[in-house]
């Protein structure tokens, strides 16, 4: 498991494009037939993907964690962005269709991922934070996630937000997780932008064609930079940074947060007219 150390806002102002990408962009997590993960020092998050083919994959701990098993002191959110698959937690199997999400609480020693059809494999996106208590493993179907409509066609940001793991829904210690889908013809996400010093946020972009790109905006509102993102790329956003962007076509992204609280509305707005 690679460890990623993020830059602070002082170093950020002097970074080159390649240095920005090295610090805040996580790429190449999708490796068919394997599990890839990175440990991020920001709120001690772990980001990964499990992509089983013909054989199931078992989630292992890593020496970085100094834990007997992965969820010994952690909770885990898993979003299926591929074909139909299953996650077995202990002796209990859970079938996940595309865009279903599974919350796995602290204290589950054995977790296994499988695809129903290797020709249309599941792709499980993993996001994990430290947990101080145990909450029940809970499956959230896409159709049961709480939707909210935001934006408009006129401003090219009409989008539907689905909340899977959040304060008034599936219980967790600090993990908050959901998905945003841009409507056809719309490209802007999270506009107007915001920051939230009490929580960090992680974006995983998906449903992009191979040639499509998203220009992810980051940094303080008066000193923004951008990172060019491809399908399945992940952007790590510290509390002092906005997290917004525009794509060359419509797309989706999974947003996840951990930190001081689970209040989805806890945001510090950055007015568009103040962006630089």
N, C-alpha and C positions, 0 to 999 in steps of 0.2 A: 504494500500500500504506500503510494507516494504521499509525502507530507508537503502541503502548500502553505507558505508563509506570505501573508498579504502585506502590501505596502501601506504606510500611513498617508494621510493627506499632504504631509510635507514632501515626502519622496514622490508622491503621485505627480506633483506639479512639474517635476523634472524628468519624468520617464519618457522614453522613446516608445514608438508603437509596439515594437517587439517586447519591450519590458512590460508594458501594460498587458499584453496578451499573456506573457509568462506568469504574471501575478494574478490576474483576474479572470482568465479564460481557462476552462477545463474542457479539453477536446479528446476525442478518440476513446470515450468510455464504452461505446458499443463495439464489442468484440464477439462475433458469433461463436457460440460454444464455450464462452467463459464469463467470468465475473471480474469487472474492473472497478476499483474504488480509489478515491483520494480522500485523505484526511486534511481538513482545512482548519487552520488555527483559529479562524473567526468563529467564536461560539462553539468551537470543537465539533463542527459539522463533519459528517462523512457523506460524500456524494458518490454514486456508482450506478452501474447498469449490470444486470444479469441477463444473458441472452442464451438460454438453453436451446439445444437442437434435439438430436435423438436421445441424448442422455440427460438425466436430471443434473442440476448443479446444487451443491450444498454450500450455504454461506458459512465461511470460516472466520474465526477471529484473526487478528494479526498482532505481531509483536509490538506494533505501535500502541495498541490498546492495553497491553498487559492485562488481558482479561481471559478467563477460561473459555468463554464463548462470546459471540458478537453482542448479544443483547443482555449480557450480564449487568451492565450499568447503562444501557441505551434503549431508546425506542426507535422504531423504524416505520417509515411510510413508504409504500410501494405502489407505483402507478404503472399499469400495463399500457404501453403505447404500441404494441404489436398485435399478433394474432392471439387466439384463445390459448390460455395456459392455466397452470395451477401453482399454488404455493401451499406446501404442507408445513404447518407449524406444530411441532411435536408429532402427534398422531392424527391431527385434524387437517384434512385437505380443504382448500378453498379454491374454487374455480373462478378465474378472472377473465372476462371478455375485454375487448378493447376499451380503454378508458375507465375500467373499474379500478378501485383503489383499496388496498388492504393496510390497515394500521396494525402493527405488531408491537405489543407492549414489552416492557422490561421483563427479563427472567424466562425467556424461551430458548433453551439450549440448541434446538435443532430446527433449522429452517431450510427447506428445499424448494427449488424452482424447476418447473418442467413446462414444456410446450406440448399442446395436444397434437399438433401437426408440424413436424420439422420443416415441411415445405412452406409453411406460413407460421414461422415461430413467434412466440411471445417475446417481447422486449420489456423487461421490468426495470423501471427507473427507481433508484433507491435514494432516500434521503433520511439521515439519522442524526439525532441529537442526544446528549446526555439526558438521563431520566432519573428523578429522585423517588419515583413511586411506580407501581405497576398498574396498568390499565388493560382492560380486556382486548384481545385481538378482535378487530371489527372489520367486516367487509362492507364497503360502500359502493353500490352500483352507480354507474353514471346517471341513470334515470332517477336515482334517489338523492343525488347531490343537489345542494341548494343553488339554483341559478339566479343570476342578477344581470339585467341588461344595462349597459352603459354606452356612452358615446352616441355618435350619429353618423349617417352617411355623409352629411355635408362637411364634417370635419375629418372624414376618412378614418374614424376610430370606433365605429360601431362594433361592439364585442359582447360576448356572453361569458360571464364568470361563473364557474362552478366551484363551490366550497365543499371539500371532502372532510378534512380534519380541521376543526375550528372550535372556538370557545363554546358555541351553542349547538354543536353537533357531536361528532365522534370525539370522545375524550382522549386527551394526551397530557403529557407533562408540560412540554413547551413547543412541540411541533405543530405548526399550522401549514396546511397544504391544500392546493387547489389547482385548477386549470382555467386558462383564458383562451377562448377561440375568437379570432378575428373573423368578421363576416366578409363575404366575397366583395372585393373592391376596396376593402379597408386595410390599412397598413400600420397605423399608429397604435401603439399600446401605452397604457398608463400615462395618458396626457389629460390634464396637466400633471406634471411629475410631483414627486414628494420624497421626503426622507423620513426615516424613523430611527432615532438614535438608540431607542430601547430594544431594537431587534435588527438583526442582519437578514438579508433576503437572498435567495438563490433562484435564478431563472434557468430553466432547461427548455430550449426552443426545439419544436418538432413540427411535423407535417409540412416541411419545406421540401420543394423539389431540389434535385441535386444542384441545379444551377442557381437556385434562389439564395438570397442572403438577407439577414437582418442587421441593421446598423444599431447596435445597442449603445445607448447614451449612458454615461456614468460621470461621477465627480460632483463637486459642489455645483449648485445651480449657476453660479457666476463664473465657473471655470470648467465647462463640460468638455469631455473627450468622447470618442466612440471606439467601439470594438466591432469588427465585422464578424458575424456569427453564421455558421452553417447548421444544417440539420443535426440535431442531437447535441449541439454545443451547449455548454453551461457557463453562465456568467455569475460570478460571486460579487455581491453588493454589500459593502460595509454600511454601517448606520449613517455615515456622513455623506453618502453618495446617493444621487438620484438613480433610478433604474427605469428606463423607458427606452423606446426605440421605434424604428420604422423599417418595414421590409419591402422587398421588391415585389411581393405579392402577399396575399393573406396567409396566415400561419397560426400556430397554437404555441402556447408555452405553459409549462408547469411552474408555478411559483410556490416556494416553501420558505418558512421563516422559523427562527428560533431566537430566544433571548429573554428579555425582561418580562414580557407579558404576551398574552394571546389575543389582545384586542385588535381585531382586523382594522378597525377605523382609527387606530392610533397612528396618525400620520402628520407630518409637518409639511404643509403645502408649499410648493415653490411656484410662484406665478410665472406664467409663460413669458410675460413681458420683461421679467427679470433674468431670463436665461441668456447666457453668453457662451 
